[in-house]
């Protein structure tokens, strides 16, 4: 039945144990059990330890039958199967591994008494370890509730994730448009920067050209001053010739006109360069303002990202605080429920102790009466005991002789069996060798 050993109780102790738990049984019922009797006893043991009854199983039975077309046809069978399942779990916990429906509907007296002994042994063990088992039950209840809370939170988080995904899908076109606009703005800024670099290079080249023109202008002016001084010195040395003077004046006038035209052209070119430089400076200022605005926009975007991240952290903190608050509320409810259960259990234990005390008192009175009756019959019983003891000694002697004879015959039969088996193996091996077959010895 089981590799676990437990004491096999006699019938009176089985009756006393069930009577102590408030379930009235008789020795005749234990000696000759019926299906209804063992079903009632097993159900009482199950209720005594786990609190499971047919009434507590009614709700899951109705839920299971709601999915069928003919619930009346399966209601009784399903109820018995559920009860058998829980009794089998109880039997496995009591180290009765081969408990089956046969033990319910076709009970055997010896096996039923062994199962009763195992159940009583297990229930008494649980009563001795009640504090540990109660703590385990509370921990199991807490784990189950926490699992339910986690499942609800998971469902809620999945729902929120679905909502976030929907909102993200709705905002995706806007985000895509903003990304495209941002890309266009960045490309435009890069183009502006490229143009700015071109303008700066052009300004540098114009500055260099202006400096070269200024240097050339200064050289022309110095040359004109030198020529004027030479003319003055030459006039002081030579005789004045009107014709030559006229030609020199005419040539100098042409030269001066050309130089004036060159100076005017250079001044016009200088004014154009200054206008271009002013325009380039204005463009540079605009580009710089654009860059500053882009930097401000990037700074504001970083601030916005930080604010969104802080908002997400605050939401997570709020959700965590809500979860902690819900857990505290659940713990408070669990503590109140444990307190009410403890009070109810204390009241039930007090009632059980009172019932047990009354039953013990009645048992003591009944035993006192039986003892008084037995004291009258003690002398006859002593004589009968002596006769029975002598008969028992004779029976034991005969049993010992019979066992010795049976053991000798069994040894002879075993020797003959092994001899015959050896000869059979030799014959099989010889036959296999002759037939060319391979035989494995078992």
Secondary structure, DSSP 8 states (H G I E B T S, - for coil): --SS------HHHHHHHHHHTT----HHHHHT--HHHHHHHHHHHHHHHH---TTTTHHHHHHHHTTSS-HHHHHHHHHHHHHHHHHHHHHHHTT-TT--THHHHS--HHHHHHHHHHHHHHHHHHHHTHHHHHHHHHHHHHHHHHHHHHHHHHHHHHHHHHHHHHHHHHHHHHHHHHHHHHHHHHHHHHHHHHHHHHHHHHHHHHHHHHHHHHHHHHHHHHHHHHHHHHHHHHHHHS---HHHHHHHHHHHHHHHHHHHHHHHHHHHHHHHHHHHHHHHHHHHHHHHHHHHHHHHHHHHHHHHHHHHHHHHHHHHHHHHHHHHHHHHHHHHHHHHHHHHHHHHHHHHHHHHHHHHHHHHHHHHHHHHHHHHHHHHHHHHHHHHHHHHHHHHHHHHHHHHHHHHHHHHHHHHHHHHHHHHHHHHHHHHHHHHHHHT------
